[in-house]
Amino acid sequence: MAIHDAVVLVTGASSGIGFVTARTLAERGATVVGVARRAERLAELEATLQAVSPRSFTQVSDLAEPGAARAALEGVVARLGRLDVLVNNAAVPKHKLIWHTDQADAEVVMRVNFLAAVEATLAALPVMLRQGAGCIVNVSSMAARIVPPRESLYGASKAALDAFTEGLWSDLQGSGIHAGSVIVGPIDTEIWDKLEEPPAYRGRKHPPQVAADAILRVIEDRRHQVMAPRWSFSLRLARAVRALAPGLVRLGLRRMDPVPSAALQQARARAERGAKRNQADDA
Ligand SMILES: NC(=O)c1ccc[n+]([C@@H]2O[C@H](COP(=O)([O-])OP(=O)(O)OC[C@H]3O[C@@H](n4cnc5c(N)ncnc54)[C@H](OP(=O)(O)O)[C@@H]3O)[C@@H](O)[C@H]2O)c1
Protein backbone atom coordinates (compact mmCIF):
# COMPACT_ATOMS: atom_id res chain seq x y z
CA MET A 1 0.00 0.00 0.00
CA ALA A 2 1.27 3.45 -0.87
CA ILE A 3 1.86 5.74 2.09
CA HIS A 4 1.64 8.93 0.07
CA ASP A 5 -1.91 10.38 0.38
CA ALA A 6 -3.01 7.61 2.79
CA VAL A 7 -5.07 8.57 5.85
CA VAL A 8 -3.45 6.96 8.90
CA LEU A 9 -4.55 6.78 12.53
CA VAL A 10 -1.71 6.18 15.01
CA THR A 11 -2.65 5.47 18.61
CA GLY A 12 -0.16 6.29 21.36
CA ALA A 13 1.36 9.03 19.22
CA SER A 14 2.37 11.44 22.00
CA SER A 15 5.78 9.84 22.60
CA GLY A 16 8.27 7.16 21.61
CA ILE A 17 7.54 4.85 18.70
CA GLY A 18 4.10 6.36 18.03
CA PHE A 19 5.49 9.91 17.80
CA VAL A 20 8.30 8.92 15.43
CA THR A 21 5.96 6.76 13.33
CA ALA A 22 3.43 9.58 12.98
CA ARG A 23 6.17 12.03 11.99
CA THR A 24 7.74 9.60 9.49
CA LEU A 25 4.39 8.84 7.86
CA ALA A 26 3.59 12.56 7.54
CA GLU A 27 7.03 13.21 6.02
CA ARG A 28 6.22 10.48 3.49
CA GLY A 29 3.05 12.32 2.43
CA ALA A 30 0.37 10.63 4.58
CA THR A 31 -2.34 12.51 6.42
CA VAL A 32 -1.82 11.41 10.01
CA VAL A 33 -4.08 11.54 13.02
CA GLY A 34 -2.29 10.98 16.32
CA VAL A 35 -4.21 9.87 19.41
CA ALA A 36 -3.11 9.79 23.08
CA ARG A 37 -4.00 11.37 26.43
CA ARG A 38 -1.38 14.12 26.95
CA ALA A 39 -2.67 17.26 25.22
CA GLU A 40 0.59 19.23 25.44
CA ARG A 41 2.58 16.42 23.82
CA LEU A 42 -0.06 16.11 21.11
CA ALA A 43 0.10 19.85 20.44
CA GLU A 44 3.83 19.47 19.79
CA LEU A 45 3.15 16.50 17.50
CA GLU A 46 0.40 18.37 15.64
CA ALA A 47 2.74 21.27 14.86
CA THR A 48 5.38 18.81 13.63
CA LEU A 49 2.87 16.96 11.44
CA GLN A 50 1.21 20.03 9.97
CA ALA A 51 4.58 21.48 8.89
CA VAL A 52 4.74 18.72 6.26
CA SER A 53 1.16 17.44 6.07
CA PRO A 54 -1.35 20.27 6.60
CA ARG A 55 -4.49 18.11 6.99
CA SER A 56 -2.94 16.05 9.81
CA PHE A 57 -4.19 16.60 13.33
CA THR A 58 -4.23 15.08 16.80
CA GLN A 59 -6.99 13.98 19.13
CA VAL A 60 -6.95 13.61 22.92
CA SER A 61 -8.46 10.30 23.94
CA ASP A 62 -8.11 7.91 26.86
CA LEU A 63 -8.19 4.48 25.26
CA ALA A 64 -8.71 2.85 28.64
CA GLU A 65 -12.32 4.06 28.37
CA PRO A 66 -14.60 1.57 26.56
CA GLY A 67 -15.84 3.21 23.35
CA ALA A 68 -12.97 5.72 23.14
CA ALA A 69 -11.07 3.89 20.39
CA ARG A 70 -14.21 3.60 18.26
CA ALA A 71 -15.04 7.28 18.82
CA ALA A 72 -11.51 8.35 17.84
CA LEU A 73 -11.69 6.32 14.65
CA GLU A 74 -15.15 7.57 13.73
CA GLY A 75 -13.91 11.13 14.33
CA VAL A 76 -11.16 10.60 11.74
CA VAL A 77 -13.56 9.20 9.15
CA ALA A 78 -16.06 12.02 9.79
CA ARG A 79 -13.37 14.67 9.26
CA LEU A 80 -11.24 13.13 6.48
CA GLY A 81 -13.81 10.89 4.77
CA ARG A 82 -11.68 7.72 4.85
CA LEU A 83 -9.18 5.60 6.78
CA ASP A 84 -6.46 3.66 4.98
CA VAL A 85 -4.19 2.55 7.82
CA LEU A 86 -4.75 1.93 11.52
CA VAL A 87 -1.64 1.61 13.71
CA ASN A 88 -2.56 0.14 17.10
CA ASN A 89 0.51 1.28 19.03
CA ALA A 90 -0.75 2.68 22.37
CA ALA A 91 0.21 0.62 25.40
CA VAL A 92 0.97 0.83 29.06
CA PRO A 93 3.78 -1.15 30.65
CA LYS A 94 3.21 -3.33 33.71
CA HIS A 95 6.45 -4.37 35.27
CA LYS A 96 5.54 -5.84 38.66
CA LEU A 97 5.98 -9.14 40.44
CA ILE A 98 2.73 -11.08 40.40
CA TRP A 99 2.72 -10.69 44.22
CA HIS A 100 2.34 -6.94 43.75
CA THR A 101 -0.31 -6.90 41.01
CA ASP A 102 -4.06 -6.89 41.39
CA GLN A 103 -7.13 -7.24 39.22
CA ALA A 104 -7.22 -3.49 38.50
CA ASP A 105 -3.73 -3.73 36.92
CA ALA A 106 -4.93 -6.57 34.70
CA GLU A 107 -8.04 -4.67 33.62
CA VAL A 108 -6.08 -1.55 32.56
CA VAL A 109 -3.34 -3.45 30.74
CA MET A 110 -5.78 -5.60 28.80
CA ARG A 111 -8.02 -2.64 27.99
CA VAL A 112 -5.29 -0.32 26.67
CA ASN A 113 -2.93 -2.88 25.13
CA PHE A 114 -5.47 -5.33 23.71
CA LEU A 115 -9.16 -4.40 23.88
CA ALA A 116 -8.67 -0.85 22.55
CA ALA A 117 -6.85 -2.32 19.54
CA VAL A 118 -9.70 -4.78 18.99
CA GLU A 119 -12.26 -2.00 19.30
CA ALA A 120 -10.40 0.24 16.82
CA THR A 121 -10.02 -2.69 14.42
CA LEU A 122 -13.72 -3.60 14.58
CA ALA A 123 -14.58 0.04 13.87
CA ALA A 124 -12.04 0.24 11.02
CA LEU A 125 -13.02 -2.93 9.16
CA PRO A 126 -16.35 -1.75 7.67
CA VAL A 127 -14.73 1.52 6.58
CA MET A 128 -11.83 -0.29 4.90
CA LEU A 129 -14.16 -2.89 3.39
CA ARG A 130 -16.24 -0.14 1.77
CA GLN A 131 -13.02 1.35 0.38
CA GLY A 132 -11.87 -2.08 -0.86
CA ALA A 133 -8.48 -1.74 0.87
CA GLY A 134 -6.86 -0.99 4.17
CA CYS A 135 -4.10 -1.97 6.54
CA ILE A 136 -4.05 -2.70 10.27
CA VAL A 137 -0.71 -2.73 12.09
CA ASN A 138 -0.56 -4.04 15.64
CA VAL A 139 2.52 -3.13 17.64
CA SER A 140 3.47 -6.14 19.72
CA SER A 141 6.48 -7.07 21.80
CA MET A 142 9.13 -9.74 22.22
CA ALA A 143 7.65 -9.96 25.73
CA ALA A 144 4.77 -11.93 24.19
CA ARG A 145 7.25 -14.63 23.06
CA ILE A 146 9.69 -14.64 25.95
CA VAL A 147 7.88 -13.19 28.94
CA PRO A 148 10.42 -11.35 31.09
CA PRO A 149 10.20 -11.58 34.89
CA ARG A 150 7.51 -9.25 36.35
CA GLU A 151 5.74 -8.97 32.99
CA SER A 152 3.01 -11.64 33.18
CA LEU A 153 0.25 -9.11 32.53
CA TYR A 154 2.09 -7.08 29.90
CA GLY A 155 3.27 -10.23 28.10
CA ALA A 156 -0.25 -11.65 28.19
CA SER A 157 -1.72 -8.46 26.69
CA LYS A 158 0.76 -8.61 23.80
CA ALA A 159 0.27 -12.37 23.32
CA ALA A 160 -3.48 -11.70 23.02
CA LEU A 161 -2.75 -9.02 20.44
CA ASP A 162 -0.55 -11.45 18.47
CA ALA A 163 -3.24 -14.13 18.46
CA PHE A 164 -5.79 -11.54 17.33
CA THR A 165 -3.52 -10.47 14.45
CA GLU A 166 -2.94 -14.08 13.39
CA GLY A 167 -6.69 -14.64 13.36
CA LEU A 168 -7.08 -11.60 11.10
CA TRP A 169 -4.64 -13.14 8.60
CA SER A 170 -7.21 -15.86 7.99
CA ASP A 171 -10.43 -13.93 8.35
CA LEU A 172 -9.48 -10.98 6.14
CA GLN A 173 -8.77 -13.18 3.10
CA GLY A 174 -10.28 -11.73 -0.05
CA SER A 175 -11.25 -8.46 1.64
CA GLY A 176 -8.33 -6.37 0.36
CA ILE A 177 -7.49 -5.52 3.98
CA HIS A 178 -4.04 -6.43 5.26
CA ALA A 179 -3.10 -7.08 8.89
CA GLY A 180 0.40 -7.31 10.26
CA SER A 181 2.31 -7.02 13.49
CA VAL A 182 5.62 -5.59 14.54
CA ILE A 183 7.44 -7.60 17.18
CA VAL A 184 9.34 -4.94 19.06
CA GLY A 185 12.52 -5.59 21.02
CA PRO A 186 14.16 -3.11 23.40
CA ILE A 187 13.66 0.43 22.09
CA ASP A 188 14.86 3.58 23.79
CA THR A 189 11.61 5.32 24.77
CA GLU A 190 10.04 6.68 27.92
CA ILE A 191 8.18 3.40 28.47
CA TRP A 192 11.26 2.30 30.46
CA ASP A 193 10.79 5.26 32.85
CA LYS A 194 7.20 4.17 33.52
CA LEU A 195 8.10 0.74 34.92
CA GLU A 196 6.88 0.33 38.51
CA GLU A 197 9.81 -1.92 39.49
CA PRO A 198 13.40 -1.76 38.21
CA PRO A 199 14.03 -3.81 35.06
CA ALA A 200 16.76 -6.46 35.09
CA TYR A 201 17.46 -5.82 31.40
CA ARG A 202 20.66 -3.79 30.97
CA GLY A 203 21.33 -4.45 27.30
CA ARG A 204 21.20 -2.24 24.25
CA LYS A 205 18.11 -0.22 23.40
CA HIS A 206 17.54 0.76 19.80
CA PRO A 207 16.26 4.12 18.52
CA PRO A 208 12.46 4.39 17.97
CA GLN A 209 13.00 4.96 14.24
CA VAL A 210 13.85 1.23 14.00
CA ALA A 211 10.30 0.36 15.09
CA ALA A 212 8.75 3.11 12.94
CA ASP A 213 10.57 1.70 9.88
CA ALA A 214 9.23 -1.78 10.72
CA ILE A 215 5.69 -0.38 10.87
CA LEU A 216 6.21 1.19 7.44
CA ARG A 217 7.38 -2.17 6.06
CA VAL A 218 4.14 -3.82 7.20
CA ILE A 219 2.17 -1.12 5.39
CA GLU A 220 4.21 -0.76 2.19
CA ASP A 221 5.33 -4.36 1.67
CA ARG A 222 2.19 -5.98 3.14
CA ARG A 223 4.38 -7.94 5.54
CA HIS A 224 2.61 -10.10 8.11
CA GLN A 225 5.23 -9.92 10.81
CA VAL A 226 8.31 -7.75 11.12
CA MET A 227 10.87 -7.73 13.90
CA ALA A 228 12.25 -4.45 15.22
CA PRO A 229 15.20 -4.35 15.15
CA ARG A 230 15.14 -6.37 11.98
CA TRP A 231 18.50 -8.09 12.48
CA SER A 232 19.17 -8.63 16.13
CA PHE A 233 21.31 -11.66 16.85
CA SER A 234 20.29 -11.77 20.52
CA LEU A 235 16.54 -11.58 19.75
CA ARG A 236 16.78 -14.30 17.09
CA LEU A 237 18.90 -16.47 19.38
CA ALA A 238 16.42 -15.98 22.24
CA ARG A 239 13.52 -17.00 19.97
CA ALA A 240 15.38 -20.09 18.76
CA VAL A 241 16.32 -21.19 22.29
CA ARG A 242 12.72 -20.58 23.40
CA ALA A 243 11.48 -22.91 20.66
CA LEU A 244 14.10 -25.62 21.11
CA ALA A 245 14.88 -25.57 24.83
CA PRO A 246 12.26 -23.65 26.82
CA GLY A 247 13.72 -24.95 30.10
CA LEU A 248 16.94 -23.06 29.39
CA VAL A 249 14.99 -19.84 28.92
CA ARG A 250 13.14 -20.37 32.23
CA LEU A 251 16.45 -20.90 33.99
CA GLY A 252 18.04 -17.86 32.37
CA LEU A 253 15.11 -15.60 33.25
CA ARG A 254 15.10 -16.78 36.88
CA ARG A 255 18.81 -16.04 37.16
CA MET A 256 18.39 -12.69 35.47
CA ASP A 257 15.86 -11.46 38.03
CA PRO A 258 15.46 -13.75 41.07
CA VAL A 259 12.36 -13.08 43.18
CA PRO A 260 13.57 -11.17 46.29
CA SER A 261 12.93 -13.22 49.44
CA ALA A 262 11.49 -10.12 51.17
CA ALA A 263 8.79 -9.86 48.47
CA LEU A 264 7.84 -13.50 49.01
CA GLN A 265 7.83 -13.10 52.81
CA GLN A 266 5.54 -10.07 52.56
CA ALA A 267 3.22 -11.93 50.22
CA ARG A 268 3.13 -14.89 52.66
CA ALA A 269 2.32 -12.57 55.56
CA ARG A 270 -0.53 -11.03 53.53
CA ALA A 271 -1.79 -14.51 52.65
CA GLU A 272 -1.73 -15.55 56.34
CA ARG A 273 -3.62 -12.39 57.34
CA GLY A 274 -6.15 -13.11 54.59
CA ALA A 275 -6.61 -16.71 55.78
CA LYS A 276 -7.13 -15.52 59.38
CA ARG A 277 -9.68 -12.91 58.23
CA ASN A 278 -11.58 -15.60 56.31
CA GLN A 279 -11.59 -17.88 59.38
CA ALA A 280 -12.88 -15.01 61.55
CA ASP A 281 -15.61 -14.24 58.99
CA ASP A 282 -16.63 -17.91 58.89
CA ALA A 283 -16.77 -18.19 62.71
N1 LIG B 1 10.12 0.63 24.02
C1 LIG B 1 10.26 -0.68 24.05
O1 LIG B 1 11.31 -1.19 24.45
C2 LIG B 1 9.14 -1.55 23.57
C3 LIG B 1 9.37 -2.94 23.54
C4 LIG B 1 8.34 -3.77 23.11
C5 LIG B 1 7.14 -3.24 22.70
N2 LIG B 1 6.94 -1.88 22.73
C6 LIG B 1 5.63 -1.39 22.32
O2 LIG B 1 5.77 -0.25 21.49
C7 LIG B 1 4.61 0.56 21.60
C8 LIG B 1 5.00 1.99 21.84
O3 LIG B 1 5.65 2.07 23.09
P1 LIG B 1 6.82 3.13 23.39
O4 LIG B 1 8.02 2.36 23.71
O5 LIG B 1 6.85 4.14 22.32
O6 LIG B 1 6.30 3.75 24.77
P2 LIG B 1 5.75 5.18 25.19
O7 LIG B 1 6.69 6.25 24.74
O8 LIG B 1 5.45 5.07 26.63
O9 LIG B 1 4.42 5.30 24.34
C9 LIG B 1 3.20 4.76 24.75
C10 LIG B 1 2.10 5.58 24.08
O10 LIG B 1 0.84 5.03 24.45
C11 LIG B 1 0.01 6.09 24.89
N3 LIG B 1 -0.98 5.63 25.86
C12 LIG B 1 -0.77 4.97 27.02
N4 LIG B 1 -1.92 4.79 27.67
C13 LIG B 1 -2.89 5.34 26.90
C14 LIG B 1 -4.30 5.50 27.05
N5 LIG B 1 -4.96 5.06 28.13
N6 LIG B 1 -4.98 6.13 26.06
C15 LIG B 1 -4.33 6.62 24.98
N7 LIG B 1 -3.00 6.50 24.78
C16 LIG B 1 -2.30 5.88 25.74
C17 LIG B 1 0.97 7.10 25.52
O11 LIG B 1 0.42 8.41 25.49
P3 LIG B 1 -0.26 9.19 26.72
O12 LIG B 1 0.48 8.80 27.98
O13 LIG B 1 -0.11 10.62 26.33
O14 LIG B 1 -1.68 8.73 26.72
C18 LIG B 1 2.13 7.04 24.54
O15 LIG B 1 1.87 7.88 23.45
C19 LIG B 1 3.77 -0.06 22.70
O16 LIG B 1 2.76 -0.87 22.13
C20 LIG B 1 4.76 -0.92 23.46
O17 LIG B 1 4.13 -1.98 24.13
C21 LIG B 1 7.90 -1.05 23.17
The ligand as a MOL file (V3000), in Angstrom:
LIG
                    3D

  0  0  0     0  0            999 V3000
M  V30 BEGIN CTAB
M  V30 COUNTS 48 52 0 0 0
M  V30 BEGIN ATOM
M  V30 1 N 10.1210 0.6330 24.0160 0
M  V30 2 C 10.2560 -0.6790 24.0450 0
M  V30 3 O 11.3130 -1.1930 24.4520 0
M  V30 4 C 9.1360 -1.5530 23.5750 0
M  V30 5 C 9.3680 -2.9390 23.5360 0
M  V30 6 C 8.3440 -3.7700 23.1100 0
M  V30 7 C 7.1360 -3.2420 22.6970 0
M  V30 8 N 6.9400 -1.8830 22.7340 0 CHG=1
M  V30 9 C 5.6280 -1.3930 22.3250 0
M  V30 10 O 5.7730 -0.2540 21.4910 0
M  V30 11 C 4.6130 0.5600 21.5970 0
M  V30 12 C 5.0040 1.9870 21.8440 0
M  V30 13 O 5.6490 2.0730 23.0950 0
M  V30 14 P 6.8160 3.1300 23.3880 0
M  V30 15 O 8.0210 2.3610 23.7110 0
M  V30 16 O 6.8540 4.1390 22.3160 0 CHG=-1
M  V30 17 O 6.2990 3.7470 24.7720 0
M  V30 18 P 5.7540 5.1820 25.1880 0
M  V30 19 O 6.6900 6.2450 24.7390 0
M  V30 20 O 5.4460 5.0740 26.6330 0
M  V30 21 O 4.4250 5.3030 24.3420 0
M  V30 22 C 3.1960 4.7650 24.7530 0
M  V30 23 C 2.1030 5.5770 24.0800 0
M  V30 24 O 0.8400 5.0310 24.4480 0
M  V30 25 C 0.0100 6.0930 24.8860 0
M  V30 26 N -0.9770 5.6270 25.8550 0
M  V30 27 C -0.7660 4.9680 27.0190 0
M  V30 28 N -1.9220 4.7910 27.6740 0
M  V30 29 C -2.8910 5.3360 26.9010 0
M  V30 30 C -4.3030 5.5020 27.0470 0
M  V30 31 N -4.9630 5.0560 28.1260 0
M  V30 32 N -4.9800 6.1330 26.0630 0
M  V30 33 C -4.3250 6.6210 24.9760 0
M  V30 34 N -3.0050 6.4990 24.7820 0
M  V30 35 C -2.2970 5.8760 25.7400 0
M  V30 36 C 0.9740 7.0970 25.5200 0
M  V30 37 O 0.4190 8.4060 25.4940 0
M  V30 38 P -0.2610 9.1860 26.7210 0
M  V30 39 O 0.4780 8.8010 27.9750 0
M  V30 40 O -0.1100 10.6170 26.3280 0
M  V30 41 O -1.6800 8.7330 26.7220 0
M  V30 42 C 2.1270 7.0360 24.5410 0
M  V30 43 O 1.8710 7.8780 23.4530 0
M  V30 44 C 3.7670 -0.0620 22.7020 0
M  V30 45 O 2.7640 -0.8720 22.1330 0
M  V30 46 C 4.7600 -0.9190 23.4600 0
M  V30 47 O 4.1310 -1.9760 24.1320 0
M  V30 48 C 7.9030 -1.0460 23.1700 0
M  V30 END ATOM
M  V30 BEGIN BOND
M  V30 1 1 1 2
M  V30 2 2 2 3
M  V30 3 1 2 4
M  V30 4 1 4 5
M  V30 5 2 4 48
M  V30 6 2 5 6
M  V30 7 1 6 7
M  V30 8 2 7 8
M  V30 9 1 8 9
M  V30 10 1 8 48
M  V30 11 1 9 10
M  V30 12 1 9 46
M  V30 13 1 10 11
M  V30 14 1 11 12
M  V30 15 1 11 44
M  V30 16 1 12 13
M  V30 17 1 13 14
M  V30 18 2 14 15
M  V30 19 1 14 16
M  V30 20 1 14 17
M  V30 21 1 17 18
M  V30 22 2 18 19
M  V30 23 1 18 20
M  V30 24 1 18 21
M  V30 25 1 21 22
M  V30 26 1 22 23
M  V30 27 1 23 24
M  V30 28 1 23 42
M  V30 29 1 24 25
M  V30 30 1 25 26
M  V30 31 1 25 36
M  V30 32 1 26 27
M  V30 33 1 26 35
M  V30 34 2 27 28
M  V30 35 1 28 29
M  V30 36 1 29 30
M  V30 37 2 29 35
M  V30 38 1 30 31
M  V30 39 2 30 32
M  V30 40 1 32 33
M  V30 41 2 33 34
M  V30 42 1 34 35
M  V30 43 1 36 37
M  V30 44 1 36 42
M  V30 45 1 37 38
M  V30 46 2 38 39
M  V30 47 1 38 40
M  V30 48 1 38 41
M  V30 49 1 42 43
M  V30 50 1 44 45
M  V30 51 1 44 46
M  V30 52 1 46 47
M  V30 END BOND
M  V30 END CTAB
M  END
